[in-house]
């Protein structure tokens, strides 16, 4: 097949960029021809392009012409859109759809219904915009704390809602939790065809290393992620303060705005590893008793728990959104009340007294997130065929 991929990079690299690159490489390895319409918001960071960005975020005529020209010249069999914010605009979805070629769009976040994309405000889950209208975002300046920038994003999605831009497009939720939330929001404010919303997890790439048995693992736990309140770092460090001398070794991998505070606040049982390359991070995951995912928001895809499970490592997860939904208590981890340090401390004690079948954990995760399954899912999306 010949596939056209469309993606706009944020100015700072993120998970959406990694998924776009991974799926592009996967299709190319399997012998497909991949054409790319790829831009970055960095292109509009200065000068006239920056002044024009608010208009282009709503409707980028140049991007529409580029997409139409690519389709006319390359004649792809399918079009897969990842991110259009800000520079490309949802207008490219309309351009793709008008070609008559099957169009797929991955929903890496909740931005169709929430301008900041993550359903979070003031450190707590917020569903005001999906239930009460996108004007709530303007009142709270939800996109980067700016009224002007929030107005631009809200205007783009408000216009394309009215135009029915996402009707007739196959929409991809990353998890079943996301799918149910999106269907709930869509019932109140219809944007897409509910029957065309499907689930396809992101690919999870870890070394196919031998899985360490539970009794072979080091008496340590790992927190991996950006060092910020959103990821629950204060909850984790407070739990370790409560555990005191009985706490296992805690490894903290990542950097972020709370880094300096965390290093001053943390006790002697906490060791900071800094930002690690994936292979080294996975090595620490593979030899630990558990990985801690303490997020305070729904998350769009629980990547750290998925990677941990693929390495056979149980997860201590806040009982919220995709992080909580990724864990089967007693089978591949435990859950605790989000933001509750005492609950996390209790989960740490409980897990330390348990036994887990790490080989079974890894086998289940690798089946779900394998390259082969991801490839087959992509083909089903592009051809519209269902497996028997």
Secondary structure, DSSP 4 states (H G I P E B T S, - for coil): -EEEEEEEE-SS--HHHHHHHHHHHHHHHTT-EEEEEEEEGGGGSSHHHHHHHHHHHH--HHHHHHHHHHHHHH--SEEEE---TTTT-THHHHHHHHTTSEEEEEE-SSTTT-TTSS-EETTEE--HHHHH-THHHHHHTTTTT-HHHHHHHHHHHHHHHHHTTTTT-EEEESSHHHHHHHHHHHHHS--S-GGGEEE-PPP-----PPPPPGGGSEEEEEEES-SSGGGTHHHHHHHHHHHGGGPPEEEEE---TTHHHHHHH--TTEEEEES--HHHHHHHHHHEEEEEE--SS--SS-HHHHHHHHTT-EEEEESSHHHHHT--BTTTEEEE-TT-HHHHHHHHHHHHT----HHHHHHHHHHHH-HHHHHHHHHHHHH-----
